[in-house]
């Protein structure tokens, strides 16, 4: 597990402080030739217990923070790690190519698929280019165009979701943001190929649902899926963004909550502390889940696939 002291979240400060202390002792041992092995070992054991305690008892708000971590793997990272022969497809054939939502052809373990997903940036320049992972209507129209291509050639669709939400700007609304998302919802429910969606980070509102109608919906352990962001909910209910932690709890947006309410099908494990601590292992677990689900869905007839998908969404939700 790599150390992420420089990118730590506020609740990770005790871990970061202890990691720093251990590193200082190791440096002192190396430069001063003083044997501090026993003390370092004791602190490392303490660090292991501390990690288990903090990461084993995360609140909903803390999981939201992990889902947004700047070092977390994004769609293109997973494509690079678990897929081969990726060819990106551009444009919606109406207005533009939305770089916040990428689409293309690829292979997973030799199996041909259509892949798409939201893409955020690592720095300010790239985030502006990718619009912080917030797609415009042309992004959703591009996704639909490529899904229709998948249907034409009988290719399963793999979707990686990671967005705060669809872009709410005036231009996006003028170009039919709501209509583009609604069209995708309607068309995806009757798409005659297997569809697997995985929330890999943020699953915000209609921006996520616009490419989220799938036969299997999976969520990474520290990702979230919600009708609104905790800050947005807090601003509406309490008139203050500072109530975001309370809103996160009330929204029931964690993977465990979602599975309990029947809104998702599977929780995919993450390394202790989040996917960014071991991207390669997270990618391997994601690949295994995708391969397993592709095999299961591929065995169904088209009629059974569509019937099961329809019933899945008709039966969603539980009331208390």
N, C-alpha and C positions, 0 to 999 in steps of 0.2 A: 504494500500500500504506500503510495507516494505521500509526502508531506505537502500540505497546501496552506501553510501558515500565512503566506502573503495574500491569499484569497479567502481567508476564513470568514465565516459568518459570525454574528455576534454571540450566538449560543455556543460556538465552537472555541471561544477564547480560552477556557481552561485547558482544552486539548492543545491549542497552539502554544500556550505558556509552558506547558510541560514538555512539549516537543522541543521548544527553544532551549529549555534547561538541559535536556538530555544532549542536545547538539553541542552546547557550551562545554559540558563535561567531556564529551568525546574529543572536542578540539583541544581542551586543556590537557587531556591524557596524551594526545598526539604531540603537542608542542613542548610540554614540560616533562614528558616521560614519567608521569605519575600514574600508578595503577589505581584507577577508579572503577574497575570492572564490576565489582559487587554493587556499588551505588548506582551505576548505570543500569544494571540488570534489575535492581529494585524499582527504579523509576520507570523502566520499560514495562514491567509487570503492572505497575500502578496505572500507566497510560492505557494499557489494554483494558483494564477494568473500567477506567473512566470513559473510554470510547464506547464500550458496551452499554454503560449506564446512560450516556447522553443519546447515542444513536438508537438505543433500544426503547427509548421513551419519548420519541419526537411528538410534538404537538402538530396539529394540522397546519398552523402558520409556519412552523419550522420546515415542514415538508414542502410548502409552497416556496420558501426561500431556497431550498435545495434544488427544486425544479427549475428555478431561475438562475442557478449558479453560472457565472460566465465561463467556467471551464467545462461545463457539462457537454457531452457529445451532442452534435446536431445531426440533422438528416444526412448531409453530405459526408459526415464522419462515419456514420453507420453504413452508408452505401459503399464507402471506400473499404471498410473493414470486413463486411460480410457478403458483398456482392461482386460480381465480375461483369465485364463487357458492358459497362454502363454507357448508354448513349442518351444525352439529354435532348428532350424535345421542347421547342420554344413556341410561344405565341398562342393567342386565342383565336386568330384569324378574323378578329373584329377590331381590336384597338391596339394592343401592345403585348409585350412579353413581361409578365409580372415576376420579378426576381425573388419575391417573398415566398413564392410557391413553385417549387421545381417539379418537373415531371420527366419521365424517361423510360427507356427499356433497359433491362438488366437480367442477370441470372443469379439464382440462389442455389448453390450446390448443383449447378448444371441445369436447373429448371428455369425456363424463360418466364419472366414476370414483367408487368408494368409497375413501376414504382413512382411514388410521388410523396411530397411532404413539404412542410413549412421549413424555411431556412432563415435563421438569424445570423447576425454578424458578430465577429470577435472584437472589433474596435468600432469607433465612431464612424469612420469612412464606410466600412462594410455594412454597418447597421443602417446607415442612410441608404445605401444601395439596396439592401434587402428589406427596407422599411420595417426594421425590428421584428420581422416575421409576421407582419400584419398584411394579409393579402387584400388586393383590390378585386373588383368584380372580374376583371380580365384574368386574374389568377384562378378563380373558381370556374370560369368559362374554359380556360386552358385545361384544367383538371378534367372537366366533363368531356372535352374534345378527345383527350387521350384515353379516358375510360371507354369511350365509344370505340376507339381504335382497339383497345384490349378486347372488347366484346366481339368486334368484327373478326379478330384473329384467335379468339378463344383463349386469351391469356389471363391468368389470375392477377388481381390488383393488390399491391402491398402499399399501405399508406402510413406514413410517419407524421404524427401530429405534434406540433410544438409552436403554439401561438397564443399571445395574450388575448387575441380576438381579431375579427375582420376589421380592416381599416375604416374608421368612422368619418373620414373627411368629406367635405362637400362634393369634391370631384367624384369620389367613389359612389356617393349617394346619387349624384346626377347620372352616373353611368349604370345605375341599377344594381347596387350591392345586394339589397334584400332579394330582388328577383333572381339574381345569379345563384345565391345560396339556396333559395327555395327550389329552383330548377334542379340543382344537384340532389337535394333531398328526394324530390319526386323521381328523378331518373335512376338514382342509385338503388332505390328499393326494388326496382325491377331489372337491374343489370344482370344479364344471364351468364355471369362468370363469378367465381369465388372472389370475395373481397375481405381482406384482413386489415384492420386499422389498429395501430399501436400509438398510445399517447406516450411520447418519450420525454416530455417536459411539461410545458403548459398546455392545457386543453381548455382554452377560453371561449365560451359562449358559441354563437353561430359560426364564428371563425373556425372553430374546431369541428363543429357538427357539419359544416358545409362540405367536408370530405370524410365524414365520420360514420356514414350509414354503411355498416359492414356485417358480414356473417359472423365474424369473431372480432370483438373489441377487447384489446388487452391494454393494460396500463402498467408502466414501470412502477416499482414500489414507491418511489418518492415523487412521482408525477402527480398532477391533479387534473380533474375534469369538472368544469363548473359552468353554470349558466351565466355567471358574472364573476369578475375578479373580487377578491376579498376587500380591496380598497374601494371598488365601485359600490359593493354592497354596503360597506360601512358609511360611505358618503350619503347613500340614500336613507338608510335606517337610522343612523346616529348623527348625520351631518358632519362627520369627522372621519378622515382617513386613519386616524390613530386607533380606531376601533377595528382595524383589519384583523388582528388575531382572533377577536371574538367572532367576527364575521366568518372567518375561515372555519371555525368550529361549527357554527350554525349551518353553513352551506353543505356540510357532509361531502366534501370534495376529495377526500383521500381515497386511495385505491381500496383500502379495506372497507370504507363506508360504501363506496360504489358497488363493490362486489356483493355486499350484504343487501343492497337494495335491488340487485338484479340488473343494474345498468351496464355492467361490463361482464366479460366472460372469464377473465384470467388476470392474475397479478404476476408480473415478471420480476424476479429478484434483482436487487442491486447490491453491489459491494457495500460494506459497512461505511456509512457516511455519504453514500451517493455514487452515481455512475461515473462521475469525474475522478473518483479515487482509483478506479480500474476500468477504463473504457473498453479494453480488449475483452475482459471477462464478461462485461455487460453485453458487448456485441455478440459474443459466443452464445450467451443465454438467449438473446433476441433471435439469433439465427436458428437455434434449436426450436424455439417456439414457432417461428414462422414456417420452418420445414415441416414440423409436426402438423400444424393446422392446414397447411397447403395440401398435405397428403390426405388428411381427413376430409376436407371439403372437396378435393378432387375426385373422391370416390362417390360423391352424390350425383344423382341425375339432375339435370337443369330444373326440372319440375320440383323435385324435392328441395333443392337449394333455395329456390324462390319462395316456396311455401314456408320453409323453416325460417328464412329471413323475415318474412312478413309477420309470422307469429311471434318472433323474437321481439320486434318493436311494438306490436300490439299489446304484449303482456308486460311491458316494462313498468317499473315503479311499484313501490309499496307505500302504504299509508299507515300512520300511527295515530 
